[in-house]
Amino acid sequence: MDAAPRQGLYPLHRCKTIHLVRHAQGFHNVAGEKDHSAYMSPELFDAELTPLGWQQVDNLRKHVRSSGLSRRIELVVVSPLLRTMQTAVGVFGGDGYEDGIDVPPLMAENAGNSSRPAISSLNSPPFVAMELCREHLGVHWCDKRRSISEYKPLFPAIDFSLIESDDDTLWKLDVREANEDLGARGLKFLNWLSTRKETNIAVVTHSGFLVHTLAAFGDDCHPSVKNEICRPFNNCELRSVVIVDRSMISSGSSTTDYPGKIPDGSDAPSEEADKK
């Protein structure tokens, strides 16, 4: 009989629920499916969402609201590219923005030629842009970002303070980031998530980033579970996972554990009496 446990058991405060989202359909997805070489076209620079992509955003937004997920998310982390930020604010942002409300909008009207109204930051979690969760860097023009100074008027309520350079210094015209390097960057990103105080975090990112980051996980599970973790994401797919800090990266303490023995008193277990 195999007595080894088939489940994992960890302290709750060492766990975080991460809601992974691949961006909705962008114009580069349509062009690249027809001709892969289109990804090398400067015309697809920082490609925005298609009208169909915005429909996907609206449907995912309905799902996160009807499921109650929108009320649990404490932070949204987003790759600083047009298509991911459009997806993130469209899914997890507030309602339509109205003049006179004393909070900046998450997205300005018609940002990225979207023909969409402004999106409010009212009653929405904080949004932070993070370079670590970008797509493969280099060669493909759709994966090159604009300057942060260009993004700020389009997405006024997104926090760009973690991005060090205004211009995109990471993207190279003639060098495509290796899959292994992307996977290592993804693990570095997960380590950073582990240091955050929030326990329910949405991450809006890219297909390649998700595939090569998640490939490191699930080898100790049943093959069906490994497949659940590692299968490629559809456009605007959401998948919730739990990450566990098993190496004390986070210094957080439990908010639900209780030390007991208050007031203090004798509490020798009965098994100790049996030994005596």
C-alpha positions as CSV (number, residue, x, y, z in Angstrom):
1,M,0.0,0.0,0.0
2,D,1.3,3.4,-1.0
3,A,1.2,5.5,2.2
4,A,2.8,8.6,0.7
5,P,0.4,11.6,0.8
6,R,-1.1,12.5,-2.6
7,Q,-2.0,16.1,-1.5
8,G,0.0,19.0,-0.5
9,L,-0.6,20.7,2.8
10,Y,0.8,24.2,3.5
11,P,0.2,27.1,6.0
12,L,-2.5,29.3,4.5
13,H,-0.4,32.5,4.9
14,R,2.3,30.9,2.7
15,C,-0.3,30.6,-0.2
16,K,-1.6,33.1,-2.7
17,T,-4.4,32.7,-5.2
18,I,-3.3,34.0,-8.6
19,H,-5.8,34.5,-11.4
20,L,-3.9,34.2,-14.7
21,V,-5.3,35.9,-17.7
22,R,-4.0,35.9,-21.3
23,H,-4.9,39.2,-23.1
24,A,-7.9,39.2,-25.5
25,Q,-7.5,38.9,-29.3
26,G,-5.1,41.5,-30.7
27,F,-4.6,42.5,-34.4
28,H,-1.3,40.7,-34.3
29,N,-3.0,37.4,-33.5
30,V,-5.2,37.7,-36.6
31,A,-2.3,38.7,-38.8
32,G,0.1,36.1,-37.4
33,E,-2.4,33.3,-37.8
34,K,-2.5,34.0,-41.5
35,D,1.2,34.6,-41.9
36,H,3.7,34.1,-39.1
37,S,6.2,36.5,-40.7
38,A,3.7,39.3,-40.0
39,Y,5.0,39.4,-36.4
40,M,8.1,41.0,-37.8
41,S,6.1,43.8,-39.3
42,P,6.5,47.3,-37.7
43,E,2.8,47.9,-38.6
44,L,2.0,45.6,-35.7
45,F,4.0,47.6,-33.2
46,D,2.3,47.3,-29.8
47,A,-0.8,45.9,-31.3
48,E,-4.1,46.8,-29.8
49,L,-7.3,44.7,-29.3
50,T,-9.6,43.9,-32.2
51,P,-13.3,44.5,-31.9
52,L,-13.7,40.8,-31.3
53,G,-11.1,41.1,-28.6
54,W,-13.2,43.7,-26.9
55,Q,-16.2,41.4,-27.0
56,Q,-14.0,38.7,-25.3
57,V,-13.1,41.3,-22.6
58,D,-16.8,42.1,-22.0
59,N,-17.7,38.5,-21.6
60,L,-14.9,37.8,-19.2
61,R,-15.9,40.9,-17.2
62,K,-19.4,39.5,-16.9
63,H,-17.9,36.2,-15.6
64,V,-15.7,37.7,-13.0
65,R,-18.6,39.8,-11.7
66,S,-21.2,37.0,-11.7
67,S,-18.8,34.6,-10.0
68,G,-18.0,37.1,-7.3
69,L,-14.3,37.0,-8.3
70,S,-14.2,40.7,-8.9
71,R,-14.9,41.4,-5.2
72,R,-12.0,39.2,-4.0
73,I,-9.2,40.5,-6.2
74,E,-6.9,42.9,-4.2
75,L,-4.4,43.7,-6.9
76,V,-4.1,43.6,-10.7
77,V,-0.6,43.2,-12.2
78,V,-0.4,43.8,-15.9
79,S,2.3,43.6,-18.6
80,P,2.9,47.2,-19.9
81,L,1.7,46.7,-23.5
82,L,-1.4,48.1,-25.0
83,R,-3.3,44.9,-25.5
84,T,-2.7,43.6,-21.9
85,M,-3.6,46.9,-20.3
86,Q,-6.8,47.2,-22.4
87,T,-7.7,43.7,-21.3
88,A,-6.9,44.3,-17.7
89,V,-8.9,47.5,-17.2
90,G,-11.8,46.2,-19.3
91,V,-12.1,43.1,-17.2
92,F,-11.2,44.3,-13.7
93,G,-11.8,48.0,-13.9
94,G,-14.8,50.1,-12.7
95,D,-17.8,51.2,-14.7
96,G,-17.9,53.9,-17.2
97,Y,-16.0,57.1,-16.3
98,E,-18.0,60.3,-15.7
99,D,-16.6,63.8,-15.6
100,G,-16.7,65.3,-12.1
101,I,-15.6,62.1,-10.4
102,D,-12.5,63.0,-8.4
103,V,-10.5,59.9,-9.3
104,P,-8.4,59.4,-12.4
105,P,-9.8,57.0,-15.0
106,L,-8.1,53.6,-15.6
107,M,-8.4,54.1,-19.3
108,A,-9.0,57.3,-21.3
109,E,-11.7,57.4,-23.9
110,N,-10.7,55.8,-27.2
111,A,-7.3,54.7,-25.8
112,G,-5.4,52.7,-28.5
113,N,-8.0,53.5,-31.1
114,S,-10.5,51.3,-29.2
115,S,-13.6,53.4,-29.8
116,R,-14.4,52.6,-26.2
117,P,-15.6,55.0,-23.5
118,A,-13.3,55.9,-20.5
119,I,-13.1,53.3,-17.7
120,S,-13.3,54.4,-14.1
121,S,-10.9,53.4,-11.3
122,L,-13.7,53.9,-8.8
123,N,-14.4,50.7,-6.7
124,S,-11.6,48.8,-8.5
125,P,-8.4,47.2,-7.1
126,P,-5.1,48.9,-7.7
127,F,-3.4,48.3,-11.0
128,V,0.4,48.0,-11.3
129,A,2.4,47.5,-14.5
130,M,5.4,45.1,-14.4
131,E,8.1,44.4,-17.0
132,L,8.8,40.9,-15.6
133,C,5.5,39.5,-17.0
134,R,6.0,40.8,-20.6
135,E,5.9,38.5,-23.6
136,H,9.1,37.2,-25.3
137,L,11.4,40.2,-25.8
138,G,12.8,41.1,-29.2
139,V,12.2,40.7,-33.0
140,H,8.4,40.7,-33.0
141,W,7.2,44.3,-33.2
142,C,3.9,43.5,-31.5
143,D,5.9,42.8,-28.3
144,K,7.7,46.1,-28.3
145,R,6.1,48.6,-25.9
146,R,5.7,52.4,-26.2
147,S,7.3,54.8,-23.9
148,I,5.8,55.0,-20.4
149,S,5.2,58.7,-21.0
150,E,2.9,57.8,-23.9
151,Y,1.0,55.3,-21.8
152,K,0.3,57.5,-18.8
153,P,-2.3,59.7,-20.4
154,L,-4.0,56.7,-21.9
155,F,-4.1,54.7,-18.6
156,P,-3.9,57.4,-15.9
157,A,-4.7,55.2,-12.9
158,I,-2.2,52.4,-13.7
159,D,0.9,52.6,-11.5
160,F,4.0,52.6,-13.7
161,S,6.4,53.3,-10.9
162,L,8.1,49.9,-11.0
163,I,9.2,50.4,-14.5
164,E,12.7,51.9,-14.5
165,S,13.1,53.1,-18.1
166,D,10.7,55.4,-20.0
167,D,11.7,53.9,-23.3
168,D,11.7,50.2,-24.1
169,T,15.4,49.2,-23.5
170,L,14.6,45.5,-23.2
171,W,13.4,44.9,-26.8
172,K,16.0,44.2,-29.4
173,L,15.3,44.2,-33.2
174,D,17.6,41.3,-34.0
175,V,17.6,39.1,-30.8
176,R,14.6,37.1,-29.7
177,E,14.6,36.1,-26.0
178,A,15.2,32.4,-25.5
179,N,12.4,30.2,-24.1
180,E,14.6,29.2,-21.2
181,D,15.3,32.9,-20.3
182,L,11.6,33.7,-20.5
183,G,10.8,30.8,-18.2
184,A,13.5,32.0,-15.7
185,R,12.0,35.5,-15.9
186,G,8.6,34.1,-15.1
187,L,9.9,32.3,-12.0
188,K,11.5,35.6,-10.9
189,F,8.1,37.2,-11.4
190,L,6.4,34.6,-9.2
191,N,9.0,35.1,-6.5
192,W,8.1,38.8,-6.6
193,L,4.4,38.0,-6.3
194,S,5.3,36.0,-3.2
195,T,6.6,39.1,-1.5
196,R,3.4,41.0,-2.0
197,K,1.0,41.3,1.0
198,E,-2.1,40.7,-1.2
199,T,-3.4,37.1,-1.3
200,N,-5.8,37.3,-4.3
201,I,-4.0,38.8,-7.3
202,A,-4.9,39.0,-11.0
203,V,-2.1,38.9,-13.6
204,V,-2.9,39.9,-17.2
205,T,-0.1,38.8,-19.5
206,H,0.8,36.8,-22.7
207,S,0.6,33.3,-24.1
208,G,4.4,32.7,-24.4
209,F,5.0,34.0,-20.9
210,L,2.4,31.8,-19.4
211,V,3.5,28.6,-21.3
212,H,7.1,28.9,-20.4
213,T,6.6,30.0,-16.8
214,L,4.1,27.3,-16.0
215,A,6.2,24.6,-17.7
216,A,8.3,24.4,-14.5
217,F,5.3,23.2,-12.5
218,G,3.2,20.0,-12.2
219,D,5.9,17.3,-12.7
220,D,5.1,15.9,-9.2
221,C,1.4,15.7,-10.1
222,H,-0.8,13.3,-12.1
223,P,-0.4,13.9,-15.8
224,S,-3.9,15.3,-16.1
225,V,-3.1,17.9,-13.4
226,K,0.1,18.7,-15.2
227,N,-1.9,19.3,-18.3
228,E,-4.4,21.5,-16.5
229,I,-1.4,23.7,-15.4
230,C,0.6,23.8,-18.6
231,R,-1.8,23.7,-21.5
232,P,-1.8,26.9,-23.7
233,F,-4.2,29.7,-22.9
234,N,-6.9,30.9,-25.3
235,N,-7.3,34.6,-25.8
236,C,-9.0,36.1,-22.7
237,E,-8.9,32.8,-20.8
238,L,-8.7,33.1,-17.0
239,R,-7.2,30.3,-15.0
240,S,-6.9,30.4,-11.2
241,V,-3.9,28.7,-9.4
242,V,-2.4,28.7,-6.0
243,I,1.3,29.5,-5.4
244,V,3.0,28.4,-2.2
245,D,6.0,30.0,-0.6
246,R,8.0,27.0,0.5
247,S,11.3,28.8,0.9
248,M,10.4,31.7,3.2
249,I,10.5,34.4,0.5
250,S,7.7,36.2,2.2
251,S,8.0,37.4,5.8
252,G,4.2,37.5,6.2
253,S,2.4,36.1,9.2
254,S,-1.0,34.4,9.4
255,T,-4.1,36.5,10.1
256,T,-6.2,33.5,11.0
257,D,-3.9,31.3,13.1
258,Y,-4.4,31.5,16.9
259,P,-1.7,30.5,19.4
260,G,-3.9,28.9,22.0
261,K,-3.1,28.4,25.7
262,I,-4.7,31.7,26.6
263,P,-5.0,31.6,29.6
264,D,-1.9,29.4,30.2
265,G,-2.4,26.0,31.7
266,S,-1.3,22.4,31.7
267,D,-1.8,20.8,28.3
268,A,0.2,17.6,28.2
269,P,-1.2,15.3,25.4
270,S,-2.7,11.9,26.4
271,E,-0.1,10.1,24.3
272,E,2.6,11.4,26.6
273,A,0.8,9.7,29.5
274,D,0.8,6.4,27.6
275,K,4.6,6.6,27.2
276,K,5.0,7.0,30.9
